C-alpha cells in the first residue's frame, strides 16, 4: 500500500513538473505532498477503528 501511494505521489509530482499551467502545478503539487505525507505516516484506516 505504501509503495502504491509513493508511486501515485511521484506521478502527481511528475505531472506538476511537466504541466505549464501555474494553477495546475500548485494543485498537483499539493496533492503530491498530501499523498507523500499519507504514505510516510504510518496511520492507516484500520488503525483508526479502535
C-alpha positions as CSV (number, residue, x, y, z in Angstrom):
1,X,0.0,0.0,0.0
2,X,2.8,2.4,0.9
3,X,4.6,1.7,-2.3
4,X,1.4,2.4,-4.3
5,X,1.0,5.8,-2.6
6,X,4.6,6.7,-3.3
7,X,4.2,5.8,-7.0
8,X,1.0,7.8,-7.2
9,X,2.6,10.8,-5.4
10,X,5.5,10.6,-7.7
11,X,3.2,10.6,-10.7
12,X,1.4,13.7,-9.4
13,X,4.8,15.4,-8.8
14,X,5.9,14.5,-12.4
15,X,2.6,15.9,-13.8
16,X,3.2,19.1,-11.8
17,X,6.7,19.5,-13.2
18,X,5.7,18.9,-16.9
19,X,2.5,21.0,-16.8
20,X,2.8,24.6,-17.9
21,X,-0.3,26.0,-16.2
22,X,0.7,27.5,-12.8
23,X,-2.6,26.7,-11.1
24,X,-2.3,23.1,-12.2
25,X,1.3,22.9,-10.8
26,X,0.1,24.2,-7.5
27,X,-2.9,21.8,-7.3
28,X,-0.8,18.8,-8.3
29,X,2.0,19.8,-6.0
30,X,-0.4,20.0,-3.1
31,X,-1.9,16.6,-4.0
32,X,1.6,15.1,-4.2
33,X,2.6,16.5,-0.8
34,X,-0.6,15.1,0.8
35,X,0.0,11.7,-0.8
36,X,3.6,11.6,0.4
37,X,2.6,12.6,3.9
38,X,-0.1,9.9,3.9
39,X,2.5,7.3,2.6
40,X,5.1,8.1,5.2
41,X,2.8,8.5,8.3
42,X,2.1,5.0,9.5
43,X,-1.6,5.5,10.3
44,X,-3.9,3.5,8.1
45,X,-7.8,3.4,8.2
46,X,-7.5,0.2,10.1
47,X,-5.7,2.0,12.9
48,X,-8.5,4.5,13.3
49,X,-11.1,1.8,14.1
50,X,-10.4,1.2,17.8
